[in-house]
Structure formats: structure tokens, C-alpha cells
Amino acid sequence: MGSPVIEVVHLAKSYGSTRAVADVSLTVAEGEIFGILGPNGAGKTTTVECLSGLRSPDSGSVRVLGIDPLRDPAAVRQVLGVQLQESRLPGKLRVLEALRLYAAFYPEPADPEELLGLLGLTDRRDTSYRDLSGGQKQRLSIALALVGRPRVAILDELTTGLDPQARRETWGLIERVRDSGVTVLLVTHFMDEAERLCDRLVVIDRGQVVAQGSPAELTGDDGEQRTFRMRLPAGSLPGTGLLTALPEVTVAHEVDDLLEVTGTATVLPAVIIALHDRGIVPDEVRTVSRSLEDAFVALVARNPQEETQR
Ligand SMILES: Nc1ncnc2c1ncn2[C@@H]1O[C@H](COP(=O)(O)OP(=O)(O)OP(=O)(O)O)[C@@H](O)[C@H]1O
């Protein structure tokens, strides 16, 4: 892992009596796409607003490439590009004009025409902001976040409101941005987006980090453990005892008319061979994988009583 580009240590921030961020720590390495995932109101936006110097933490510290955004906001603006939720521009402003306007704030901005090419907006260069589609507005807001040639880009709720095709195109674009050497901090509440894009992520709930790791680590799909279900020919059910006796099997139980087996990475061949030795060939075998959504729901599942006390 490279040197840390973003460091958040025990961040806390309240708005009056609302504790938006209770205790968040995270480290983003150079060249990563790092996700902050969490339900509405979890404290994601507040965390990135502290990173971009828009809010002052009550306690804890935030650093971007070693810079404290509150003490040195000008230095942070030179290295950090921020696309916040719902960026609004004057309706009449044209795409290329907007980029040139933002470029004027930086000593060595990116070439606006090149950025338009990267973001697939070249044919919209003279279109007014109000005439852009939702996806095009979103792409322009990403271009505006990148125009200062930042080393780090914060993208907040990047694909909210986009249709499936525009979302996929935006994902491809984020990968290209990362490949061009920009470290990306992505705020999202879409599990599929985090699973597809992020190298690592934290899950935040009620202002606290409740899990962190790669999507594979969070879903338990990291090669350590496997689960599959199989249907055996009628009358051949050997009993789960036969399976749990195998060293590769940790759990075997019946789910409806299927047998679900969990174990080590080699559990599937071990079970198939053991059954074969008894002359049994499954009619059907299906692997089961937990999605990040399943993991997320399990992590942030709330008990209803707690919810009403919030
Ligand atoms: N300016 C503010 N004044 C008062 N309360 C605020 C303010 N901004 C956010 N909050 C509250 O702080 C909590 C965390 O909000 P925040 O916007 O950081 O969450 P989030 O995870 O980004 O949510 P979302 O996914 O809905 O954008 C919420 O309870 C929210 O209502």
C-alpha cells in the first residue's frame, strides 16, 4: 500500500444536538478508489465536508496529503478536487465556459478541451447547463472537480438519479480517472457501485465506522469460505453427518429441499468426491455468494426500538 493520501483520525462533529459524526477513522492510500458507504444520515457528507475544509471538526483530525484543510485551505484546494452532491451552475452557462471559469482558479489547470474528451462531453461543449441531461450534468460536475489537476478527488453521490446505462458509463469514467493517477474517495449508498469500483471501503452507520476492508473481505467472499447448495436424487439423502465429518465442511444443513454446505475453499470438490464414493451424484449444484448488499444490511440492521429513540 502506498503512503496515505487521506487520514481521518477519530473525527467527531455535531450540529447542535445532532451528532452527525461520532467517531470516524480511515486511511486512503495513493491510487485507490476508496468508498464511504452508509445509509442516509450516517455522516458521510459531513466527513467529506470536514476533509474539504467546509466544516470544522469538533474533535479528531483530518489530513489531505499531510495538510490540515482548516489551517491551510488554499494548499488543500490545490491538491483536492471536490464534486459535492447536486452541484448547481447558472442555467445559461455553457459547458466549455464553465470549465474555463473553474480553470481560472488554478495555476496549472487541466486543458478543458481534453477533460471534455475524457468525460465524453466534447459534442456538448456549447450546450447551456440547463439543457444537459442528468448524466451530462453529473459528468460536467466531475470535470469541474478535476479541472485543477487534483491528486485526490472526492465524489459524493455520483450516480444518484442516473439511469442504469449512465451509471455504468460513469463507473468506467471513474476507473479512467483513477488510472490517470488520481486517488478517488467515493461517497455512496449504492452497494453495487461500491462493490464494482472500490478497492477498499468503510461502512459508516450513525456516525461510526461499523466495518472496513475490501468488498470481498466485507462479503466474506475472499477465498476463505465458500457456500453452495445442492439437490440430491430422491431417496439418496445421506444425512448431514456424513458431510460435517469432512474436515473441509464447517456447516451443512437442509434449506427447503436443498442441502446447503459451507466450508473451506475446497469444500465443493471434497463433498462431491465423498458423495461419489457412495455412488451419489447431485442433480444440481449452485454456489451461493453473499453480495455487499447482504453484508451491508446485516451490518446496519437496526432494531426498531433503537430507531424510534433516535
Ligand atoms: N447543516 C446541518 N445542520 C444540522 N444537521 C445536519 C446538517 N447537515 C447534516 N445534518 C445532520 O447530520 C446527520 C448526518 O448527515 P450527513 O449529511 O453527514 O449524512 P450522509 O450520510 O451524508 O447522508 P445522505 O446519504 O442522506 O446524504 C444527519 O442526521 C443530518 O440530518
The ligand as an SDF file (V2000), in Angstrom:
LIG
                    3D

 31 33  0  0  0  0  0  0  0  0999 V2000
  -26.1040   21.6440    8.3110 N   0  0  0  0  0  0  0  0  0  0  0  0
  -26.6840   20.7730    9.1250 C   0  0  0  0  0  0  0  0  0  0  0  0
  -27.3790   21.1900   10.2050 N   0  0  0  0  0  0  0  0  0  0  0  0
  -27.9700   20.3170   11.0380 C   0  0  0  0  0  0  0  0  0  0  0  0
  -27.9380   18.9700   10.8960 N   0  0  0  0  0  0  0  0  0  0  0  0
  -27.2570   18.4870    9.8350 C   0  0  0  0  0  0  0  0  0  0  0  0
  -26.6080   19.3490    8.8850 C   0  0  0  0  0  0  0  0  0  0  0  0
  -26.0240   18.5820    7.9380 N   0  0  0  0  0  0  0  0  0  0  0  0
  -26.2970   17.3140    8.2720 C   0  0  0  0  0  0  0  0  0  0  0  0
  -27.0330   17.2400    9.4030 N   0  0  0  0  0  0  0  0  0  0  0  0
  -27.4870   16.0090   10.0990 C   0  0  0  0  0  0  0  0  0  0  0  0
  -26.3360   15.2440   10.4010 O   0  0  0  0  0  0  0  0  0  0  0  0
  -26.5600   13.8460   10.1810 C   0  0  0  0  0  0  0  0  0  0  0  0
  -25.5370   13.3350    9.1740 C   0  0  0  0  0  0  0  0  0  0  0  0
  -25.7550   13.9640    7.9200 O   0  0  0  0  0  0  0  0  0  0  0  0
  -24.8360   13.7260    6.6560 P   0  0  0  0  0  0  0  0  0  0  0  0
  -25.3630   14.6080    5.5740 O   0  0  0  0  0  0  0  0  0  0  0  0
  -23.4140   13.8580    7.0350 O   0  0  0  0  0  0  0  0  0  0  0  0
  -25.1620   12.2100    6.3380 O   0  0  0  0  0  0  0  0  0  0  0  0
  -24.9910   11.3890    4.9920 P   0  0  0  0  0  0  0  0  0  0  0  0
  -24.5070   10.0610    5.4190 O   0  0  0  0  0  0  0  0  0  0  0  0
  -24.2010   12.1420    4.0150 O   0  0  0  0  0  0  0  0  0  0  0  0
  -26.4940   11.2780    4.4930 O   0  0  0  0  0  0  0  0  0  0  0  0
  -27.1020   11.2130    2.9920 P   0  0  0  0  0  0  0  0  0  0  0  0
  -26.7530    9.8580    2.4500 O   0  0  0  0  0  0  0  0  0  0  0  0
  -28.5730   11.3540    3.2490 O   0  0  0  0  0  0  0  0  0  0  0  0
  -26.5090   12.3530    2.2280 O   0  0  0  0  0  0  0  0  0  0  0  0
  -28.0000   13.7420    9.7170 C   0  0  0  0  0  0  0  0  0  0  0  0
  -28.7790   13.4350   10.8510 O   0  0  0  0  0  0  0  0  0  0  0  0
  -28.3320   15.1270    9.1960 C   0  0  0  0  0  0  0  0  0  0  0  0
  -29.7000   15.3920    9.3310 O   0  0  0  0  0  0  0  0  0  0  0  0
  1  2  1  0
  2  3  1  0
  2  7  2  0
  3  4  2  0
  4  5  1  0
  5  6  2  0
  6  7  1  0
  6 10  1  0
  7  8  1  0
  8  9  2  0
  9 10  1  0
 10 11  1  0
 11 12  1  0
 11 30  1  0
 12 13  1  0
 13 14  1  0
 13 28  1  0
 14 15  1  0
 15 16  1  0
 16 17  2  0
 16 18  1  0
 16 19  1  0
 19 20  1  0
 20 21  2  0
 20 22  1  0
 20 23  1  0
 23 24  1  0
 24 25  2  0
 24 26  1  0
 24 27  1  0
 28 29  1  0
 28 30  1  0
 30 31  1  0
M  END
$$$$
